[in-house]
Amino acid sequence: MAGKLEKIKLKLEISPFSEMGRQTERWCLDNRTLKKALTPFKFEDKAEIDTNRWELKDIEDGLRAIARYDLKVFDVAVIDARKTIDKAKPRDAAGAIAKAEKDIITLHAKLEKQILKKLSRALDEVSGAADDGKALADGKAALTKIADLDLEIVFKDIALQASEAVMGVVVKEKKLKKEATARVRKAGGDDDDMYDVTYKKGSDRAFFDCAKKLDGLSKEIRDVSKEAEAATKFLGKIGKKIKGDKKASPETNAFGKQIVDAQPVFDRYAGAVSEFRERIAAIVTEIKKAKMQPVQAELVARALTKQPAGMKAAKEVSNTAKSLAKSFKTLEKELG
C-alpha cells in the first residue's frame, strides 16, 4: 500500500578517506597541500519520499554505500602515489611529491563530480510515490485481452472442422464405392474391377480437397492462437518488469511475481496449440502421399474430435487469468 509522501531535505558529507586505512589517511593529512584540498564530498538535495517504503536513515545509508566504489578507487590511487614517492631517488623526491599531490587532487575533483551525480540519480530512483500506474494499466490490458479470447476454439470448433473434413473423405469413399459397384455390375464385370478410373479420380479428388481444407485450418489455428500468444507473452513481460521494479509498491511487486509464476500455464497452452498444428500437418502429409486408407481416415476423424490435453490447457489459462484478475482488483483497492 502506498504511504504518505513526505518532503525531505537531505544533507550528506562523505569523507574522501572513508575507505582508507589509518596510515594512508594520516599520510594525506600530514601533507599540508592535500589536507587543504581533500575536502569532504557534500551532497544536498530535496525529495518527496513514500514513507511506507523508505526511511531517511535507509536512504542515507544507501547513498553512502553507492559512493564506496569511487572512494576505494581513490584509496588505491593514493597508495600507488605513495609507492611512487618511496621509490624515487632523493634528488627526485620533491618532484615526485609535487606530481603526486597534483594527481591526487585532480582525481579527488573528478570523483567528487562522479559521486554527486550517482547520488542524485539514486535519490531520483526512490523519490515520489510508488510507480504503479503504468504497470497496472498494462497488466489490466493484457488480462482483458485474454479474457476476451475464446481459448478453446482451437480444440473445439477447429478440431471439429478438421474431423468433419477427414470424415468427409470416408463418406465420399463409401459413395464412390457404391457407384463403382453399380457401374461394374451393370456392365457385367467383376467386383475386382470396381476400382475403375472414375472411382480413382473421385477418390483422389476427395483426399486432395481434404488436404486443402486441413491446410487452411492449420493456418486458421496459427492466426487464432496468435492473439492469445501475444497477450500471454505481453503479460509475462509485464510480470517480469513489475516483479523487480524498485519504484513499484511491494504489493505490485507481489502481483508481478504471481504473473511470472503463472507463465508455465501459458506455455503449456502454447505447446498444446503447436502440437495440434503439427498433428494436422502430419495428417496432411499422409493424405498427400496417398498413404491413408479410408478405414484409417475414419479413425483419424474420430480422434480429432477429442482434444483433452488442449482443452485442459485452455481451461487452465482461463482459470489462471480469472485468478490474476481477482488479484488485480484486490491490488487496485489496496493502492487506492
GUFIVO-236887 format. One line per field, with one value per residue (C-alpha): residue in three letters; y, z, x. Coordinates in nm, 2 decimals. Layout:
aa = c(Ala, ...)
c2 = c(Y, ...)
c3 = c(Z, ...)
c1 = c(X, ...)
//
This chain:
aa = c(Met, Ala, Gly, Lys, Leu, Glu, Lys, Ile, Lys, Leu, Lys, Leu, Glu, Ile, Ser, Pro, Phe, Ser, Glu, Met, Gly, Arg, Gln, Thr, Glu, Arg, Trp, Cys, Leu, Asp, Asn, Arg, Thr, Leu, Lys, Lys, Ala, Leu, Thr, Pro, Phe, Lys, Phe, Glu, Asp, Lys, Ala, Glu, Ile, Asp, Thr, Asn, Arg, Trp, Glu, Leu, Lys, Asp, Ile, Glu, Asp, Gly, Leu, Arg, Ala, Ile, Ala, Arg, Tyr, Asp, Leu, Lys, Val, Phe, Asp, Val, Ala, Val, Ile, Asp, Ala, Arg, Lys, Thr, Ile, Asp, Lys, Ala, Lys, Pro, Arg, Asp, Ala, Ala, Gly, Ala, Ile, Ala, Lys, Ala, Glu, Lys, Asp, Ile, Ile, Thr, Leu, His, Ala, Lys, Leu, Glu, Lys, Gln, Ile, Leu, Lys, Lys, Leu, Ser, Arg, Ala, Leu, Asp, Glu, Val, Ser, Gly, Ala, Ala, Asp, Asp, Gly, Lys, Ala, Leu, Ala, Asp, Gly, Lys, Ala, Ala, Leu, Thr, Lys, Ile, Ala, Asp, Leu, Asp, Leu, Glu, Ile, Val, Phe, Lys, Asp, Ile, Ala, Leu, Gln, Ala, Ser, Glu, Ala, Val, Met, Gly, Val, Val, Val, Lys, Glu, Lys, Lys, Leu, Lys, Lys, Glu, Ala, Thr, Ala, Arg, Val, Arg, Lys, Ala, Gly, Gly, Asp, Asp, Asp, Asp, Met, Tyr, Asp, Val, Thr, Tyr, Lys, Lys, Gly, Ser, Asp, Arg, Ala, Phe, Phe, Asp, Cys, Ala, Lys, Lys, Leu, Asp, Gly, Leu, Ser, Lys, Glu, Ile, Arg, Asp, Val, Ser, Lys, Glu, Ala, Glu, Ala, Ala, Thr, Lys, Phe, Leu, Gly, Lys, Ile, Gly, Lys, Lys, Ile, Lys, Gly, Asp, Lys, Lys, Ala, Ser, Pro, Glu, Thr, Asn, Ala, Phe, Gly, Lys, Gln, Ile, Val, Asp, Ala, Gln, Pro, Val, Phe, Asp, Arg, Tyr, Ala, Gly, Ala, Val, Ser, Glu, Phe, Arg, Glu, Arg, Ile, Ala, Ala, Ile, Val, Thr, Glu, Ile, Lys, Lys, Ala, Lys, Met, Gln, Pro, Val, Gln, Ala, Glu, Leu, Val, Ala, Arg, Ala, Leu, Thr, Lys, Gln, Pro, Ala, Gly, Met, Lys, Ala, Ala, Lys, Glu, Val, Ser, Asn, Thr, Ala, Lys, Ser, Leu, Ala, Lys, Ser, Phe, Lys, Thr, Leu, Glu, Lys, Glu, Leu, Gly)
c2 = c(0.00, 0.34, 0.56, 0.93, 1.14, 1.34, 1.62, 1.58, 1.78, 1.55, 1.67, 1.43, 1.48, 1.19, 1.19, 1.11, 0.90, 0.67, 0.37, 0.43, 0.26, 0.48, 0.50, 0.62, 0.88, 1.00, 1.04, 1.26, 1.48, 1.52, 1.68, 2.04, 2.07, 1.75, 1.83, 2.16, 2.02, 1.69, 1.83, 1.61, 1.54, 1.74, 1.63, 1.83, 1.78, 1.77, 1.49, 1.35, 1.01, 0.74, 0.69, 0.34, 0.23, 0.43, 0.56, 0.85, 0.65, 0.38, 0.63, 0.79, 0.45, 0.35, 0.67, 0.63, 0.27, 0.40, 0.62, 0.33, 0.21, 0.55, 0.60, 0.27, 0.38, 0.70, 0.49, 0.27, 0.58, 0.74, 0.41, 0.39, 0.76, 0.69, 0.39, 0.60, 0.87, 0.60, 0.46, 0.80, 0.89, 1.16, 1.42, 1.34, 1.33, 1.69, 1.65, 1.31, 1.46, 1.76, 1.53, 1.30, 1.60, 1.72, 1.38, 1.31, 1.65, 1.61, 1.26, 1.40, 1.66, 1.41, 1.16, 1.43, 1.50, 1.13, 1.06, 1.36, 1.26, 0.90, 1.01, 1.25, 0.98, 0.73, 0.98, 1.03, 0.65, 0.65, 0.98, 1.00, 0.76, 0.40, 0.39, 0.15, 0.33, 0.22, -0.13, -0.18, -0.03, -0.27, -0.57, -0.49, -0.45, -0.80, -0.97, -0.81, -0.93, -1.29, -1.28, -1.18, -1.46, -1.80, -2.01, -2.34, -2.26, -2.44, -2.76, -2.74, -2.57, -2.60, -2.96, -3.04, -2.89, -3.09, -3.41, -3.33, -3.27, -3.61, -3.78, -3.63, -3.84, -4.15, -4.06, -3.98, -4.31, -4.51, -4.32, -4.37, -4.75, -4.78, -4.60, -4.80, -5.13, -5.04, -4.95, -5.26, -5.50, -5.32, -5.38, -5.74, -5.70, -5.85, -5.68, -5.67, -5.41, -5.18, -4.95, -4.81, -4.48, -4.29, -4.42, -4.34, -3.98, -3.92, -4.07, -3.86, -3.55, -3.62, -3.66, -3.35, -3.14, -3.28, -3.19, -2.84, -2.79, -2.91, -2.68, -2.39, -2.50, -2.52, -2.15, -2.07, -2.22, -2.01, -1.69, -1.76, -1.85, -1.55, -1.32, -1.55, -1.59, -1.22, -1.14, -1.40, -1.30, -0.94, -1.03, -1.23, -0.94, -0.70, -0.96, -0.97, -0.59, -0.51, -0.80, -0.64, -0.27, -0.09, 0.21, 0.00, -0.09, -0.42, -0.52, -0.45, -0.65, -0.94, -0.92, -0.93, -1.25, -1.41, -1.34, -1.48, -1.79, -1.84, -1.85, -2.23, -2.24, -2.01, -2.21, -2.53, -2.38, -2.26, -2.60, -2.78, -2.55, -2.61, -2.98, -2.98, -2.79, -3.05, -3.33, -3.18, -3.12, -3.49, -3.60, -3.37, -3.53, -3.88, -3.77, -3.61, -3.92, -4.13, -4.35, -4.30, -4.56, -4.49, -4.70, -4.51, -4.18, -4.28, -4.35, -4.01, -3.83, -3.97, -3.89, -3.53, -3.45, -3.55, -3.30, -3.35, -3.21, -2.90, -2.83, -2.88, -2.63, -2.38, -2.41, -2.37, -2.04, -1.92, -2.01, -1.85, -1.53, -1.52, -1.56, -1.29, -1.06, -1.12, -1.03, -0.73, -0.60, -0.65, -0.47, -0.17, -0.14, -0.17, 0.10, 0.32)
c3 = c(0.00, -0.09, 0.20, 0.25, 0.05, 0.28, 0.16, 0.29, 0.27, 0.25, 0.36, 0.34, 0.40, 0.28, 0.38, 0.09, 0.35, 0.42, 0.25, 0.35, 0.62, 0.90, 0.77, 0.42, 0.57, 0.81, 0.52, 0.34, 0.64, 0.72, 0.38, 0.40, 0.04, 0.04, 0.38, 0.25, -0.09, 0.01, 0.15, 0.22, -0.07, 0.02, -0.12, -0.07, -0.23, -0.18, -0.25, -0.18, -0.02, 0.02, 0.39, 0.36, 0.15, 0.28, 0.60, 0.59, 0.76, 0.50, 0.22, 0.37, 0.43, 0.07, -0.07, 0.13, 0.00, -0.36, -0.30, -0.17, -0.50, -0.60, -0.26, -0.29, -0.62, -0.45, -0.18, -0.43, -0.62, -0.31, -0.21, -0.56, -0.54, -0.20, -0.35, -0.64, -0.40, -0.19, -0.49, -0.62, -0.57, -0.31, -0.58, -0.75, -0.43, -0.44, -0.80, -0.72, -0.43, -0.63, -0.91, -0.66, -0.50, -0.83, -0.95, -0.62, -0.61, -0.98, -0.90, -0.60, -0.81, -1.07, -0.83, -0.65, -0.97, -1.03, -0.68, -0.66, -1.00, -0.88, -0.56, -0.74, -0.98, -0.69, -0.50, -0.81, -0.81, -0.46, -0.49, -0.54, -0.48, -0.60, -0.98, -1.01, -1.26, -1.59, -1.47, -1.36, -1.68, -1.89, -1.67, -1.69, -2.07, -2.11, -1.87, -2.05, -2.39, -2.26, -2.10, -2.44, -2.63, -2.69, -2.60, -2.65, -3.01, -3.15, -2.97, -3.01, -3.32, -3.54, -3.42, -3.52, -3.86, -3.91, -3.81, -4.04, -4.33, -4.28, -4.22, -4.55, -4.73, -4.56, -4.67, -5.02, -5.05, -4.95, -5.21, -5.48, -5.40, -5.42, -5.75, -5.89, -5.78, -5.95, -6.27, -6.28, -6.21, -6.47, -6.72, -6.62, -6.47, -6.16, -5.83, -5.87, -6.15, -5.91, -5.87, -6.22, -6.35, -6.24, -5.88, -5.87, -5.99, -5.74, -5.45, -5.54, -5.56, -5.22, -5.05, -5.23, -5.11, -4.75, -4.75, -4.88, -4.61, -4.33, -4.46, -4.43, -4.08, -3.98, -4.09, -3.90, -3.58, -3.63, -3.68, -3.39, -3.15, -3.24, -3.03, -2.73, -2.76, -2.80, -2.49, -2.27, -2.38, -2.31, -1.97, -1.89, -1.99, -1.77, -1.48, -1.50, -1.52, -1.22, -1.01, -0.99, -1.03, -0.73, -0.79, -0.76, -0.43, -0.26, -0.35, -0.72, -0.70, -0.55, -0.83, -1.08, -0.92, -0.94, -1.31, -1.36, -1.16, -1.39, -1.70, -1.72, -1.76, -2.07, -2.20, -2.18, -2.38, -2.65, -2.66, -2.70, -2.99, -3.16, -3.11, -3.26, -3.57, -3.61, -3.58, -3.86, -4.07, -4.03, -4.14, -4.45, -4.54, -4.51, -4.73, -5.00, -5.02, -5.07, -4.78, -4.58, -4.63, -4.57, -4.26, -4.12, -4.21, -4.01, -3.70, -3.75, -3.78, -3.46, -3.28, -3.40, -3.22, -2.88, -2.76, -2.38, -2.34, -2.54, -2.37, -2.03, -2.12, -2.24, -1.93, -1.72, -1.89, -1.84, -1.47, -1.42, -1.59, -1.37, -1.06, -1.18, -1.25, -0.89, -0.75, -0.97, -0.83, -0.48, -0.56, -0.71, -0.38, -0.17, -0.37, -0.36)
c1 = c(0.00, 0.14, 0.24, 0.22, 0.46, 0.68, 0.91, 1.27, 1.59, 1.89, 2.24, 2.53, 2.91, 3.12, 3.48, 3.73, 3.92, 3.62, 3.77, 4.13, 4.34, 4.47, 4.82, 4.71, 4.47, 4.74, 4.98, 4.73, 4.66, 5.03, 5.07, 4.95, 4.86, 4.65, 4.49, 4.36, 4.24, 4.09, 3.76, 3.45, 3.21, 2.90, 2.56, 2.25, 1.91, 1.53, 1.29, 0.94, 0.96, 0.69, 0.70, 0.56, 0.86, 1.16, 1.31, 1.55, 1.83, 1.80, 1.82, 2.13, 2.30, 2.22, 2.37, 2.69, 2.71, 2.69, 3.00, 3.21, 3.34, 3.47, 3.62, 3.81, 3.94, 4.07, 4.23, 4.42, 4.54, 4.68, 4.86, 5.01, 5.12, 5.30, 5.48, 5.60, 5.74, 5.90, 6.08, 6.20, 6.56, 6.64, 6.71, 6.38, 6.17, 6.04, 5.93, 5.76, 5.58, 5.46, 5.33, 5.16, 4.98, 4.86, 4.74, 4.56, 4.39, 4.28, 4.14, 3.96, 3.78, 3.69, 3.55, 3.35, 3.16, 3.10, 2.99, 2.75, 2.60, 2.54, 2.38, 2.15, 2.04, 1.99, 1.78, 1.56, 1.50, 1.35, 1.16, 0.79, 0.51, 0.53, 0.52, 0.22, 0.00, 0.17, 0.23, -0.12, -0.27, -0.05, -0.14, -0.51, -0.49, -0.33, -0.57, -0.87, -0.74, -0.70, -1.05, -1.20, -1.04, -1.20, -0.90, -1.09, -1.18, -0.87, -0.95, -1.33, -1.46, -1.14, -1.08, -1.45, -1.40, -1.08, -1.26, -1.55, -1.30, -1.14, -1.48, -1.59, -1.34, -1.48, -1.83, -1.71, -1.53, -1.84, -2.04, -1.77, -1.75, -2.13, -2.14, -1.85, -2.00, -2.33, -2.14, -1.93, -2.23, -2.44, -2.16, -2.14, -1.79, -1.63, -1.61, -1.23, -1.29, -1.47, -1.17, -1.20, -1.07, -1.38, -1.35, -0.98, -1.03, -1.31, -1.11, -0.80, -1.01, -1.17, -0.83, -0.70, -0.99, -0.94, -0.57, -0.65, -0.91, -0.68, -0.40, -0.65, -0.74, -0.38, -0.33, -0.65, -0.51, -0.20, -0.40, -0.64, -0.36, -0.15, -0.36, -0.35, 0.02, 0.08, -0.14, 0.02, 0.38, 0.29, 0.15, 0.47, 0.68, 0.48, 0.51, 0.89, 0.91, 0.69, 0.82, 1.16, 1.05, 1.21, 0.98, 0.67, 0.50, 0.56, 0.20, 0.26, 0.59, 0.40, 0.14, 0.43, 0.56, 0.22, 0.22, 0.57, 0.47, 0.17, 0.39, 0.42, 0.04, 0.06, 0.35, 0.15, -0.13, 0.11, 0.27, -0.07, -0.16, 0.17, 0.14, -0.21, -0.09, 0.20, -0.05, -0.27, 0.04, 0.13, -0.22, -0.19, 0.14, -0.01, -0.31, -0.09, 0.13, -0.19, -0.09, -0.41, -0.68, -1.05, -1.05, -0.75, -0.92, -1.22, -1.01, -0.83, -1.16, -1.28, -0.96, -0.96, -1.28, -1.12, -0.86, -0.84, -0.49, -0.57, -0.90, -0.74, -0.46, -0.72, -0.92, -0.61, -0.53, -0.88, -0.88, -0.54, -0.65, -0.95, -0.73, -0.49, -0.79, -0.92, -0.57, -0.56, -0.89, -0.76, -0.44, -0.63, -0.82, -0.51, -0.33, -0.64)
//
